[in-house]
């Protein structure tokens, strides 16, 4: 059955129809991101051996393909590490983008691309494939689009044959562009929009993007160029929102374009209305300021269109919505860490260098089997909520959104199951041990580092224990003051959360038929 990514290898229209890996070695960067996480299984299905490169390989360990790939710890900006990772590689996929709006991100993009290009040439890599952004010629580009263009030029200027694929809006379940359009349309039946909603766009389904990425590995050695890639439909963003509403069965949306809303203001507005925070919304919005329509379709000479044709806008939306409704979203835009979010792992020693670690620890007996309690814990957040004082969580989430954090609107990739690296509202899954431990690291705006540690244990007489720890490492006086200010509310927030989780687990155990094992 079709979904919004290419069919798997056991499907009649498997991805290996486009190219034949024949055991060649493909290196993939950006594997924790939206496209990289979907490209790996498609390369495997096409017969490639895959080497996945990550700065923190531990975040990949729950991916369903992890046992079928070689995982290498490396940073593409570190010459020795990436050169070693590229040893013996036939085709290298460069899927690295800096999404931060900081002044240094474009310089970092340049340095990383040059380091990668030099290493690929030194190791005799056969081809580099880069997914960049579609942009108009002879127009002043935003900082982000200009950086994408520049990275493509750096890779094309290297001695290694390079394919640059330039795409506009990518449509697929969990993509940032799709989520932005989806939530704008669903939450605002009538809206005032910036004038860029009238610009023409040529969106492309993620299925076709991945098809082009896999197929690019087979281009002849003398091909060294960029290709525009897009779907069969050219639409305005307004057309896309109205088309989404029709596919989703929503009433017609009423939109009034205005002249006064700048990209900066638009990105704040998107950050408040949708789950996509302004750091990611801004480069998306800035790309929509331009008309982004393919000027050629030369890619078809090397990667022919599928017999049924490229996926149109409405079908791409329908398939993406189907995946969302089935809770079967392989990767999301939030799979990659939010720019500027902390990544420090929880220290094992409370007296670690850098200061104190404040701990709020609570333990309670739960009259339910351990695996039932685990099911409740693994389903926490997103639509389920946090089992305590919803208004307080909502207000704190709104405050975080307005201060540039993710707030609560990122939700979850899957309502029932988590993987290390998943985003859960303003948390990131740092550690997960089936039926035993769920550790979440906060990515909200805080004057310090915070974790929520949820454990399922057994006492000496075999009763199920729920041990909950909130941990905070303050940064300076602001961090100290923050902990002091919120401590009086811990019993309501964390105590209430623990008690309600206990009640939910016990209620689930009572609902199970006598002698039955709950479906996991």
The 8 nearest C-alpha neighbors of each residue, nearest first, counted from 0:
[[1, 2, 6, 10, 11, 7, 12, 3],
 [0, 2, 6, 3, 5, 318, 4, 10],
 [1, 3, 4, 318, 0, 322, 5, 6],
 [4, 2, 318, 319, 206, 171, 315, 205],
 [5, 3, 206, 2, 205, 6, 209, 171],
 [4, 6, 206, 14, 7, 3, 210, 2],
 [7, 5, 13, 10, 14, 12, 1, 4],
 [8, 6, 13, 10, 9, 5, 14, 44],
 [7, 9, 13, 44, 10, 14, 6, 15],
 [8, 10, 7, 13, 11, 6, 12, 44],
 [11, 9, 13, 12, 7, 8, 6, 0],
 [12, 10, 13, 9, 6, 8, 7, 0],
 [13, 11, 10, 6, 14, 16, 7, 8],
 [12, 14, 8, 6, 10, 15, 7, 11],
 [13, 15, 16, 45, 17, 6, 5, 41],
 [16, 14, 45, 17, 13, 18, 19, 44],
 [15, 17, 14, 18, 13, 12, 19, 45],
 [18, 16, 15, 214, 14, 19, 210, 213],
 [19, 17, 214, 15, 16, 217, 20, 45],
 [18, 20, 21, 45, 15, 46, 17, 16],
 [19, 21, 47, 46, 22, 45, 23, 18],
 [22, 20, 46, 19, 23, 47, 45, 48],
 [21, 23, 47, 20, 48, 46, 24, 19],
 [24, 22, 47, 20, 21, 48, 89, 25],
 [23, 25, 48, 88, 89, 49, 47, 22],
 [26, 24, 90, 49, 91, 89, 88, 48],
 [25, 27, 91, 50, 49, 51, 92, 90],
 [28, 26, 92, 51, 91, 52, 50, 30],
 [27, 29, 52, 30, 94, 93, 92, 51],
 [28, 30, 94, 35, 32, 31, 95, 27],
 [31, 29, 35, 36, 32, 28, 27, 51],
 [32, 30, 29, 335, 36, 334, 35, 59],
 [33, 31, 335, 334, 35, 30, 29, 36],
 [32, 34, 332, 330, 331, 36, 35, 334],
 [35, 33, 37, 36, 32, 38, 30, 94],
 [36, 34, 30, 38, 29, 32, 37, 33],
 [35, 37, 30, 34, 33, 38, 31, 32],
 [38, 36, 34, 35, 39, 40, 33, 330],
 [37, 39, 35, 41, 36, 40, 34, 42],
 [38, 40, 42, 41, 37, 36, 43, 35],
 [41, 39, 43, 42, 38, 44, 37, 64],
 [42, 40, 44, 38, 43, 39, 45, 14],
 [43, 41, 45, 39, 44, 40, 47, 38],
 [42, 44, 40, 47, 46, 45, 41, 39],
 [43, 45, 8, 41, 42, 46, 15, 40],
 [44, 46, 15, 42, 43, 20, 19, 47],
 [47, 45, 20, 43, 21, 44, 22, 19],
 [48, 46, 20, 22, 23, 43, 42, 45],
 [47, 49, 24, 22, 23, 25, 43, 46],
 [50, 48, 25, 68, 24, 26, 47, 51],
 [49, 51, 69, 26, 70, 68, 25, 27],
 [52, 50, 70, 27, 26, 69, 71, 49],
 [53, 51, 71, 28, 72, 70, 73, 27],
 [54, 52, 56, 55, 72, 73, 71, 51],
 [53, 55, 73, 74, 72, 56, 52, 71],
 [54, 56, 53, 57, 58, 72, 59, 73],
 [57, 55, 53, 58, 59, 72, 54, 70],
 [56, 58, 59, 55, 60, 419, 420, 61],
 [59, 57, 420, 419, 56, 60, 55, 61],
 [60, 58, 57, 56, 62, 61, 31, 65],
 [59, 61, 57, 62, 58, 65, 419, 56],
 [62, 60, 418, 59, 419, 63, 65, 58],
 [63, 61, 65, 64, 59, 60, 418, 36],
 [62, 64, 65, 61, 66, 60, 67, 40],
 [65, 63, 62, 67, 66, 40, 68, 39],
 [64, 66, 62, 67, 68, 63, 60, 59],
 [67, 65, 64, 68, 63, 69, 62, 60],
 [66, 68, 65, 64, 69, 49, 43, 48],
 [69, 67, 49, 65, 66, 50, 70, 51],
 [68, 70, 50, 51, 49, 71, 67, 65],
 [69, 71, 51, 50, 52, 68, 56, 72],
 [72, 70, 52, 73, 51, 53, 69, 84],
 [71, 73, 53, 54, 56, 52, 55, 70],
 [74, 72, 54, 80, 53, 81, 52, 71],
 [73, 75, 54, 76, 77, 81, 80, 53],
 [74, 76, 81, 77, 115, 111, 73, 78],
 [75, 77, 111, 74, 114, 78, 110, 115],
 [78, 76, 74, 75, 80, 79, 81, 114],
 [77, 79, 81, 80, 114, 82, 76, 118],
 [80, 78, 82, 81, 77, 83, 118, 84],
 [79, 81, 83, 73, 82, 77, 78, 84],
 [80, 82, 84, 75, 83, 78, 79, 73],
 [83, 81, 118, 85, 79, 84, 80, 78],
 [82, 84, 86, 80, 81, 85, 79, 122],
 [83, 85, 81, 82, 86, 80, 71, 73],
 [86, 84, 82, 83, 88, 81, 87, 119],
 [85, 87, 83, 122, 88, 84, 82, 124],
 [86, 88, 85, 89, 122, 124, 24, 123],
 [89, 87, 24, 85, 124, 86, 90, 25],
 [88, 90, 125, 124, 24, 25, 23, 87],
 [91, 89, 126, 25, 125, 127, 88, 216],
 [92, 90, 26, 127, 25, 27, 128, 126],
 [93, 91, 128, 27, 127, 26, 129, 94],
 [92, 94, 129, 28, 95, 128, 91, 27],
 [95, 93, 29, 28, 92, 130, 129, 96],
 [94, 96, 29, 93, 28, 97, 108, 129],
 [97, 95, 98, 94, 108, 147, 29, 131],
 [96, 98, 99, 104, 108, 95, 105, 107],
 [99, 97, 96, 279, 100, 338, 278, 282],
 [100, 98, 338, 101, 97, 278, 104, 339],
 [99, 101, 278, 98, 102, 104, 281, 143],
 [102, 100, 99, 103, 104, 105, 98, 278],
 [101, 103, 104, 100, 105, 106, 99, 142],
 [104, 102, 106, 101, 105, 107, 100, 108],
 [103, 105, 107, 106, 101, 102, 97, 108],
 [106, 104, 108, 107, 146, 103, 109, 102],
 [105, 107, 109, 108, 103, 104, 110, 102],
 [106, 108, 104, 110, 105, 109, 111, 103],
 [107, 109, 105, 111, 106, 110, 112, 104],
 [110, 108, 106, 112, 107, 111, 113, 150],
 [111, 109, 107, 113, 112, 108, 114, 106],
 [110, 112, 76, 114, 108, 113, 109, 107],
 [111, 113, 115, 109, 114, 110, 116, 150],
 [114, 112, 116, 110, 115, 111, 117, 109],
 [115, 113, 111, 117, 112, 116, 78, 76],
 [114, 116, 112, 118, 113, 117, 119, 111],
 [117, 115, 113, 119, 118, 114, 154, 112],
 [118, 116, 120, 114, 119, 115, 113, 121],
 [117, 119, 82, 121, 115, 120, 116, 122],
 [120, 118, 116, 122, 124, 117, 121, 115],
 [121, 119, 123, 117, 118, 122, 159, 158],
 [120, 122, 118, 119, 123, 117, 82, 124],
 [123, 121, 119, 120, 86, 124, 118, 85],
 [122, 124, 120, 121, 119, 125, 87, 159],
 [125, 123, 119, 89, 88, 122, 126, 120],
 [124, 126, 89, 90, 123, 159, 160, 127],
 [127, 125, 90, 160, 161, 124, 159, 91],
 [126, 128, 161, 91, 90, 92, 162, 160],
 [129, 127, 162, 92, 161, 163, 93, 91],
 [128, 130, 163, 93, 92, 164, 131, 94],
 [131, 129, 164, 163, 165, 94, 128, 132],
 [130, 132, 165, 147, 164, 129, 166, 163],
 [131, 133, 165, 166, 167, 147, 134, 144],
 [134, 132, 165, 166, 167, 291, 227, 131],
 [133, 135, 291, 132, 136, 144, 289, 286],
 [136, 134, 291, 138, 137, 290, 289, 133],
 [135, 137, 138, 134, 139, 140, 133, 291],
 [136, 138, 135, 139, 140, 134, 289, 145],
 [139, 137, 136, 140, 135, 289, 134, 141],
 [138, 140, 137, 141, 145, 136, 135, 142],
 [141, 139, 145, 144, 138, 142, 134, 143],
 [140, 142, 144, 143, 145, 285, 139, 286],
 [141, 143, 145, 144, 146, 140, 105, 282],
 [142, 144, 146, 145, 141, 282, 147, 105],
 [145, 143, 147, 141, 146, 142, 140, 148],
 [144, 146, 148, 142, 143, 147, 140, 141],
 [145, 147, 149, 143, 144, 148, 105, 150],
 [148, 146, 144, 150, 145, 149, 131, 132],
 [149, 147, 145, 151, 146, 150, 144, 152],
 [148, 150, 146, 152, 151, 147, 145, 153],
 [151, 149, 153, 147, 152, 148, 112, 146],
 [150, 152, 148, 154, 149, 153, 155, 163],
 [153, 151, 155, 149, 150, 154, 156, 148],
 [154, 152, 150, 156, 151, 155, 149, 113],
 [153, 155, 151, 157, 156, 152, 116, 150],
 [156, 154, 152, 157, 153, 161, 151, 223],
 [157, 155, 153, 154, 152, 158, 159, 151],
 [156, 158, 154, 159, 155, 116, 153, 117],
 [159, 157, 120, 160, 156, 155, 116, 117],
 [158, 160, 157, 120, 126, 161, 125, 124],
 [161, 159, 223, 126, 220, 127, 158, 222],
 [162, 160, 127, 223, 126, 155, 128, 159],
 [161, 163, 128, 224, 225, 223, 129, 127],
 [164, 162, 225, 129, 130, 128, 226, 151],
 [163, 165, 130, 226, 225, 131, 227, 129],
 [166, 164, 133, 132, 131, 227, 228, 226],
 [167, 165, 133, 132, 228, 229, 227, 164],
 [166, 168, 133, 202, 132, 291, 169, 201],
 [169, 167, 202, 176, 203, 170, 166, 201],
 [170, 168, 203, 204, 205, 202, 176, 167],
 [171, 169, 204, 177, 205, 203, 168, 315],
 [170, 172, 319, 205, 174, 3, 173, 204],
 [173, 171, 319, 174, 328, 323, 322, 320],
 [172, 174, 331, 332, 171, 330, 178, 175],
 [175, 173, 332, 177, 176, 171, 331, 172],
 [174, 176, 332, 178, 177, 179, 173, 275],
 [177, 175, 179, 174, 178, 168, 169, 180],
 [176, 178, 174, 180, 170, 179, 175, 181],
 [179, 177, 181, 175, 180, 176, 182, 174],
 [178, 180, 176, 177, 181, 182, 273, 175],
 [181, 179, 177, 183, 178, 182, 184, 176],
 [182, 180, 178, 184, 179, 183, 177, 185],
 [181, 183, 185, 273, 184, 179, 180, 186],
 [184, 182, 180, 181, 186, 185, 187, 179],
 [183, 185, 182, 181, 187, 186, 240, 180],
 [184, 186, 182, 183, 187, 181, 188, 244],
 [185, 187, 183, 182, 184, 188, 272, 273],
 [186, 188, 189, 184, 185, 183, 190, 252],
 [189, 187, 252, 253, 186, 190, 184, 185],
 [190, 188, 253, 187, 254, 252, 191, 255],
 [191, 189, 254, 187, 192, 255, 253, 188],
 [190, 192, 255, 254, 256, 257, 193, 189],
 [193, 191, 256, 255, 257, 190, 194, 254],
 [194, 192, 257, 260, 256, 195, 258, 196],
 [193, 195, 256, 196, 257, 258, 197, 192],
 [194, 196, 197, 198, 288, 193, 287, 289],
 [195, 197, 236, 237, 194, 198, 235, 193],
 [198, 196, 195, 235, 194, 237, 236, 199],
 [199, 197, 195, 235, 290, 196, 200, 236],
 [198, 200, 235, 290, 234, 233, 291, 197],
 [201, 199, 291, 234, 292, 233, 235, 290],
 [200, 202, 233, 292, 229, 232, 230, 234],
 [203, 201, 168, 229, 230, 167, 169, 200],
 [202, 204, 230, 229, 169, 170, 168, 205],
 [203, 205, 170, 206, 207, 315, 169, 171],
 [204, 206, 208, 171, 207, 170, 169, 4],
 [207, 205, 4, 5, 204, 209, 208, 3],
 [206, 208, 210, 209, 205, 204, 211, 309],
 [209, 207, 205, 211, 210, 206, 212, 204],
 [210, 208, 212, 211, 207, 206, 213, 205],
 [209, 211, 207, 213, 208, 212, 214, 206],
 [210, 212, 214, 208, 209, 213, 215, 207],
 [213, 211, 209, 215, 210, 214, 208, 128],
 [214, 212, 210, 215, 211, 216, 209, 42],
 [213, 215, 211, 18, 216, 17, 212, 302],
 [216, 214, 212, 217, 218, 213, 211, 162],
 [215, 217, 214, 218, 213, 90, 126, 212],
 [218, 216, 215, 214, 18, 219, 301, 19],
 [217, 219, 215, 216, 301, 220, 222, 214],
 [218, 220, 221, 222, 217, 301, 160, 216],
 [221, 219, 222, 160, 218, 125, 223, 126],
 [220, 222, 219, 223, 160, 218, 161, 224],
 [223, 221, 220, 219, 224, 218, 160, 161],
 [224, 222, 161, 160, 162, 221, 155, 225],
 [223, 225, 162, 222, 163, 161, 155, 226],
 [224, 226, 163, 162, 164, 227, 165, 223],
 [227, 225, 164, 298, 165, 163, 228, 297],
 [228, 226, 165, 293, 164, 295, 166, 296],
 [229, 227, 166, 165, 226, 164, 293, 296],
 [230, 228, 203, 201, 202, 166, 293, 227],
 [229, 231, 203, 232, 202, 309, 311, 201],
 [230, 232, 311, 309, 229, 233, 310, 201],
 [233, 231, 230, 201, 311, 234, 312, 202],
 [232, 234, 201, 200, 199, 231, 292, 235],
 [235, 233, 199, 200, 238, 232, 201, 236],
 [234, 236, 199, 238, 237, 198, 197, 200],
 [235, 237, 196, 239, 238, 197, 240, 234],
 [236, 238, 196, 240, 235, 239, 197, 241],
 [239, 237, 235, 241, 236, 240, 234, 242],
 [240, 238, 236, 242, 237, 241, 243, 235],
 [241, 239, 243, 237, 242, 238, 184, 244],
 [240, 242, 244, 238, 243, 239, 252, 237],
 [243, 241, 239, 245, 244, 240, 238, 246],
 [242, 244, 240, 246, 241, 245, 239, 247],
 [245, 243, 249, 241, 247, 242, 246, 248],
 [244, 246, 248, 242, 247, 243, 249, 241],
 [247, 245, 243, 248, 244, 242, 317, 313],
 [248, 246, 244, 245, 249, 243, 317, 320],
 [249, 247, 245, 246, 244, 250, 243, 251],
 [248, 250, 244, 247, 245, 251, 185, 246],
 [251, 249, 252, 244, 248, 245, 188, 247],
 [250, 252, 249, 253, 244, 241, 245, 188],
 [253, 251, 188, 189, 241, 250, 254, 244],
 [254, 252, 189, 188, 190, 251, 255, 241],
 [253, 255, 190, 189, 191, 256, 252, 192],
 [254, 256, 191, 192, 190, 257, 253, 189],
 [257, 255, 192, 194, 193, 191, 254, 258],
 [258, 256, 193, 194, 259, 192, 255, 191],
 [259, 257, 194, 260, 193, 256, 261, 192],
 [258, 260, 257, 261, 193, 194, 264, 256],
 [259, 261, 193, 264, 258, 265, 262, 257],
 [260, 262, 264, 263, 265, 259, 193, 258],
 [263, 261, 265, 264, 285, 266, 284, 260],
 [262, 264, 266, 261, 265, 267, 281, 260],
 [263, 265, 261, 267, 266, 262, 260, 268],
 [266, 264, 262, 268, 267, 263, 261, 269],
 [265, 267, 281, 269, 277, 280, 263, 268],
 [268, 266, 270, 264, 265, 269, 277, 271],
 [267, 269, 265, 271, 266, 270, 272, 264],
 [270, 268, 266, 272, 271, 267, 273, 265],
 [271, 269, 276, 277, 267, 268, 275, 273],
 [270, 272, 268, 269, 273, 267, 400, 401],
 [273, 271, 269, 270, 268, 183, 274, 182],
 [272, 274, 182, 275, 269, 270, 271, 179],
 [275, 273, 408, 409, 276, 270, 272, 179],
 [274, 276, 273, 270, 280, 179, 279, 277],
 [277, 275, 270, 278, 405, 279, 280, 274],
 [276, 278, 280, 270, 266, 279, 267, 281],
 [279, 277, 276, 280, 281, 99, 100, 98],
 [280, 278, 277, 281, 276, 282, 98, 275],
 [281, 279, 277, 283, 266, 278, 282, 276],
 [280, 282, 266, 284, 283, 279, 277, 278],
 [283, 281, 285, 284, 280, 143, 279, 286],
 [284, 282, 280, 286, 281, 285, 287, 279],
 [285, 283, 281, 287, 286, 282, 280, 262],
 [286, 284, 282, 288, 287, 283, 262, 281],
 [285, 287, 283, 284, 288, 289, 282, 144],
 [288, 286, 284, 289, 285, 195, 283, 290],
 [287, 289, 195, 285, 286, 284, 290, 198],
 [290, 288, 287, 291, 286, 198, 135, 134],
 [289, 291, 199, 198, 200, 292, 287, 288],
 [290, 292, 200, 134, 289, 133, 135, 167],
 [291, 293, 201, 200, 290, 294, 199, 233],
 [294, 292, 227, 295, 229, 228, 291, 201],
 [293, 295, 292, 227, 296, 135, 291, 226],
 [296, 294, 293, 297, 227, 226, 228, 298],
 [297, 295, 298, 299, 227, 228, 294, 293],
 [296, 298, 299, 300, 295, 226, 301, 227],
 [297, 299, 300, 296, 301, 302, 226, 228],
 [298, 300, 303, 302, 297, 301, 304, 296],
 [301, 299, 298, 297, 302, 303, 296, 304],
 [300, 302, 299, 298, 303, 218, 215, 214],
 [303, 301, 299, 214, 298, 300, 211, 304],
 [304, 302, 299, 301, 300, 305, 298, 17],
 [303, 305, 308, 299, 309, 306, 302, 307],
 [304, 306, 308, 307, 303, 309, 17, 302],
 [307, 305, 308, 304, 309, 303, 12, 310],
 [306, 308, 305, 309, 304, 310, 12, 311],
 [309, 307, 305, 306, 304, 310, 231, 311],
 [308, 310, 230, 231, 311, 304, 305, 207],
 [309, 311, 315, 204, 230, 308, 314, 312],
 [312, 310, 314, 231, 313, 315, 230, 232],
 [311, 313, 315, 314, 316, 232, 310, 202],
 [314, 312, 316, 315, 311, 317, 246, 242],
 [313, 315, 317, 316, 311, 312, 318, 310],
 [316, 314, 312, 318, 313, 317, 204, 311],
 [317, 315, 319, 313, 314, 318, 320, 312],
 [318, 316, 314, 320, 315, 319, 313, 321],
 [317, 319, 321, 3, 315, 320, 316, 2],
 [318, 320, 172, 316, 171, 322, 321, 317],
 [321, 319, 323, 317, 322, 318, 316, 324],
 [320, 322, 318, 324, 319, 323, 325, 317],
 [321, 323, 325, 327, 319, 320, 324, 328],
 [322, 324, 320, 326, 325, 321, 328, 172],
 [325, 323, 321, 326, 322, 320, 327, 319],
 [324, 326, 322, 327, 323, 321, 328, 320],
 [327, 325, 323, 324, 413, 328, 322, 414],
 [326, 328, 322, 325, 323, 329, 413, 324],
 [327, 329, 330, 322, 326, 172, 323, 412],
 [328, 330, 327, 331, 37, 412, 36, 173],
 [331, 329, 33, 328, 334, 173, 36, 37],
 [332, 330, 173, 333, 334, 33, 174, 412],
 [331, 333, 175, 174, 33, 334, 173, 335],
 [332, 334, 331, 335, 422, 336, 337, 409],
 [335, 333, 331, 32, 332, 421, 31, 33],
 [336, 334, 32, 333, 31, 337, 332, 33],
 [335, 337, 338, 334, 333, 340, 420, 427],
 [336, 338, 340, 339, 335, 333, 442, 405],
 [339, 337, 99, 340, 336, 98, 278, 97],
 [338, 340, 337, 341, 99, 336, 442, 342],
 [339, 341, 442, 337, 338, 342, 336, 443],
 [342, 340, 343, 442, 339, 448, 441, 440],
 [341, 343, 344, 340, 440, 336, 442, 339],
 [342, 344, 341, 345, 448, 346, 440, 340],
 [345, 343, 346, 342, 429, 440, 341, 347],
 [344, 346, 347, 343, 450, 440, 429, 449],
 [347, 345, 348, 344, 351, 349, 343, 350],
 [346, 348, 345, 349, 351, 350, 344, 356],
 [347, 349, 350, 351, 346, 345, 352, 356],
 [350, 348, 351, 356, 347, 346, 355, 357],
 [349, 351, 348, 355, 352, 356, 354, 353],
 [352, 350, 348, 349, 353, 354, 346, 355],
 [351, 353, 354, 350, 355, 348, 349, 346],
 [352, 354, 351, 355, 350, 472, 474, 473],
 [355, 353, 352, 351, 356, 350, 472, 473],
 [356, 354, 350, 472, 357, 349, 353, 473],
 [355, 357, 472, 349, 471, 358, 470, 354],
 [358, 356, 471, 470, 355, 472, 359, 473],
 [359, 357, 470, 469, 360, 356, 471, 468],
 [358, 360, 469, 468, 470, 361, 357, 489],
 [361, 359, 468, 467, 358, 469, 362, 466],
 [362, 360, 467, 466, 468, 363, 359, 494],
 [363, 361, 466, 465, 467, 464, 360, 364],
 [362, 364, 465, 464, 365, 466, 361, 497],
 [363, 365, 464, 463, 465, 366, 462, 362],
 [366, 364, 463, 367, 501, 464, 363, 465],
 [365, 367, 505, 364, 463, 368, 462, 501],
 [368, 366, 505, 365, 508, 504, 371, 369],
 [369, 367, 371, 370, 463, 372, 366, 508],
 [368, 370, 372, 371, 463, 373, 367, 455],
 [369, 371, 373, 372, 434, 368, 374, 519],
 [372, 370, 374, 373, 368, 369, 504, 367],
 [373, 371, 504, 369, 375, 370, 374, 376],
 [372, 374, 370, 376, 434, 371, 375, 377],
 [373, 375, 371, 377, 372, 376, 378, 370],
 [374, 376, 372, 378, 373, 377, 504, 379],
 [377, 375, 373, 379, 378, 374, 372, 500],
 [376, 378, 374, 375, 379, 373, 416, 415],
 [379, 377, 415, 375, 376, 414, 374, 416],
 [378, 380, 376, 377, 383, 385, 384, 375],
 [381, 379, 384, 385, 383, 423, 382, 424],
 [380, 382, 410, 383, 411, 384, 424, 423],
 [381, 383, 384, 380, 410, 414, 411, 379],
 [384, 382, 380, 381, 379, 385, 378, 386],
 [385, 383, 380, 382, 381, 386, 379, 389],
 [384, 386, 380, 387, 379, 496, 383, 389],
 [387, 385, 496, 499, 384, 500, 388, 495],
 [386, 388, 496, 495, 385, 492, 389, 499],
 [387, 389, 391, 390, 492, 392, 386, 491],
 [390, 388, 392, 391, 387, 393, 385, 384],
 [389, 391, 393, 392, 388, 394, 395, 387],
 [390, 392, 394, 393, 389, 388, 395, 492],
 [391, 393, 395, 389, 390, 394, 396, 388],
 [394, 392, 390, 396, 391, 395, 389, 397],
 [395, 393, 397, 391, 396, 392, 390, 398],
 [396, 394, 398, 392, 397, 393, 391, 399],
 [395, 397, 406, 393, 399, 407, 394, 398],
 [398, 396, 400, 394, 399, 395, 406, 393],
 [399, 397, 395, 401, 396, 400, 394, 402],
 [398, 400, 404, 396, 406, 402, 397, 401],
 [401, 399, 406, 404, 397, 403, 402, 398],
 [400, 402, 398, 403, 399, 397, 271, 404],
 [401, 403, 399, 400, 404, 398, 444, 397],
 [404, 402, 400, 401, 399, 277, 405, 276],
 [403, 405, 399, 400, 443, 444, 406, 402],
 [406, 404, 425, 400, 276, 443, 407, 399],
 [407, 405, 396, 400, 399, 425, 404, 408],
 [406, 408, 424, 396, 425, 409, 410, 405],
 [409, 407, 274, 410, 406, 424, 405, 273],
 [410, 408, 424, 274, 407, 411, 405, 423],
 [409, 411, 381, 424, 408, 423, 407, 380],
 [412, 410, 423, 381, 413, 422, 414, 409],
 [411, 413, 328, 331, 414, 410, 421, 330],
 [412, 414, 411, 326, 415, 416, 327, 417],
 [415, 413, 378, 411, 416, 326, 412, 381],
 [416, 414, 378, 413, 377, 417, 374, 379],
 [417, 415, 413, 377, 414, 378, 418, 374],
 [418, 416, 421, 377, 419, 413, 415, 428],
 [417, 419, 61, 421, 420, 428, 416, 431],
 [418, 420, 428, 58, 421, 429, 430, 61],
 [419, 421, 58, 428, 418, 427, 429, 422],
 [422, 420, 428, 418, 419, 427, 334, 417],
 [421, 423, 427, 426, 333, 424, 411, 428],
 [424, 422, 411, 426, 410, 427, 425, 380],
 [423, 425, 407, 410, 409, 426, 408, 422],
 [424, 426, 406, 442, 443, 405, 407, 441],
 [427, 425, 441, 423, 440, 424, 442, 439],
 [426, 428, 422, 440, 439, 421, 423, 429],
 [429, 427, 439, 419, 420, 421, 430, 438],
 [430, 428, 439, 438, 419, 427, 440, 420],
 [431, 429, 438, 428, 419, 437, 432, 439],
 [430, 432, 437, 436, 419, 438, 433, 429],
 [433, 431, 436, 435, 434, 437, 430, 438],
 [432, 434, 435, 431, 436, 373, 437, 370],
 [435, 433, 373, 370, 432, 436, 455, 369],
 [434, 436, 455, 432, 433, 454, 456, 373],
 [437, 435, 454, 432, 431, 453, 455, 438],
 [436, 438, 431, 453, 430, 452, 454, 439],
 [439, 437, 452, 430, 429, 451, 428, 453],
 [438, 440, 428, 451, 427, 429, 450, 426],
 [441, 439, 450, 427, 426, 449, 429, 428],
 [440, 442, 426, 449, 443, 450, 425, 427],
 [443, 441, 340, 425, 426, 341, 440, 444],
 [442, 444, 404, 425, 441, 445, 405, 399],
 [443, 445, 404, 399, 442, 446, 402, 403],
 [444, 446, 447, 443, 448, 478, 449, 442],
 [447, 445, 478, 474, 477, 473, 444, 448],
 [446, 448, 473, 474, 445, 472, 478, 449],
 [447, 449, 472, 471, 473, 445, 441, 450],
 [450, 448, 471, 441, 470, 440, 472, 447],
 [449, 451, 440, 470, 439, 441, 469, 452],
 [450, 452, 469, 439, 438, 468, 470, 453],
 [451, 453, 438, 468, 467, 437, 450, 469],
 [454, 452, 467, 437, 436, 438, 466, 451],
 [455, 453, 436, 466, 435, 465, 456, 467],
 [454, 456, 435, 465, 464, 436, 466, 369],
 [457, 455, 464, 463, 454, 465, 435, 458],
 [456, 458, 463, 462, 461, 464, 459, 455],
 [457, 459, 461, 462, 460, 464, 463, 456],
 [460, 458, 461, 457, 462, 463, 456, 464],
 [461, 459, 458, 462, 457, 463, 464, 364],
 [460, 462, 458, 457, 459, 463, 464, 456],
 [463, 461, 457, 458, 460, 464, 364, 365],
 [464, 462, 457, 365, 369, 364, 456, 368],
 [465, 463, 364, 456, 457, 363, 365, 455],
 [464, 466, 455, 363, 362, 454, 364, 467],
 [467, 465, 362, 454, 361, 453, 464, 455],
 [468, 466, 453, 361, 360, 452, 362, 454],
 [467, 469, 360, 452, 359, 451, 470, 361],
 [468, 470, 451, 359, 358, 450, 452, 360],
 [471, 469, 358, 450, 449, 357, 468, 451],
 [470, 472, 449, 357, 356, 448, 473, 358],
 [471, 473, 356, 448, 447, 355, 357, 449],
 [474, 472, 478, 447, 479, 471, 475, 446],
 [475, 473, 447, 478, 446, 477, 472, 476],
 [474, 476, 477, 478, 473, 479, 446, 447],
 [475, 477, 479, 478, 480, 474, 473, 481],
 [476, 478, 480, 475, 479, 446, 481, 474],
 [479, 477, 473, 446, 474, 481, 476, 480],
 [478, 480, 476, 482, 481, 477, 473, 483],
 [479, 481, 483, 477, 478, 482, 476, 484],
 [480, 482, 478, 484, 483, 479, 477, 485],
 [483, 481, 485, 484, 479, 480, 486, 478],
 [482, 484, 480, 486, 481, 485, 479, 487],
 [483, 485, 481, 482, 486, 480, 487, 488],
 [484, 486, 482, 488, 487, 483, 481, 489],
 [485, 487, 489, 488, 483, 484, 482, 490],
 [488, 486, 485, 489, 484, 490, 483, 491],
 [489, 487, 486, 491, 485, 490, 492, 493],
 [490, 488, 492, 493, 486, 491, 487, 494],
 [489, 491, 494, 493, 488, 492, 495, 487],
 [490, 492, 495, 489, 488, 494, 493, 388],
 [493, 491, 489, 495, 490, 494, 387, 496],
 [494, 492, 496, 489, 495, 490, 491, 497],
 [493, 495, 490, 497, 496, 491, 492, 498],
 [496, 494, 491, 498, 387, 492, 493, 497],
 [497, 495, 387, 386, 493, 499, 494, 498],
 [496, 498, 500, 494, 495, 499, 493, 501],
 [497, 499, 501, 495, 500, 496, 494, 502],
 [500, 498, 502, 496, 501, 497, 386, 495],
 [501, 499, 503, 497, 502, 498, 496, 504],
 [500, 502, 498, 504, 499, 503, 365, 505],
 [501, 503, 499, 505, 500, 504, 506, 498],
 [504, 502, 500, 506, 501, 505, 499, 507],
 [505, 503, 372, 507, 501, 506, 502, 371],
 [504, 506, 508, 502, 367, 507, 503, 366],
 [505, 507, 509, 503, 508, 504, 502, 510],
 [508, 506, 504, 510, 505, 509, 503, 511],
 [507, 509, 505, 511, 506, 510, 367, 504],
 [510, 508, 506, 507, 511, 505, 512, 367],
 [509, 511, 507, 508, 506, 512, 505, 513],
 [510, 512, 508, 509, 515, 513, 517, 507],
 [513, 511, 515, 514, 510, 509, 516, 508],
 [512, 514, 515, 511, 509, 516, 510, 508],
 [513, 515, 512, 516, 511, 517, 508, 509],
 [516, 514, 512, 513, 517, 511, 518, 508],
 [515, 517, 518, 514, 511, 512, 519, 513],
 [516, 518, 519, 515, 511, 371, 508, 370],
 [519, 517, 516, 515, 371, 374, 511, 370],
 [518, 517, 374, 370, 371, 516, 415, 416]]
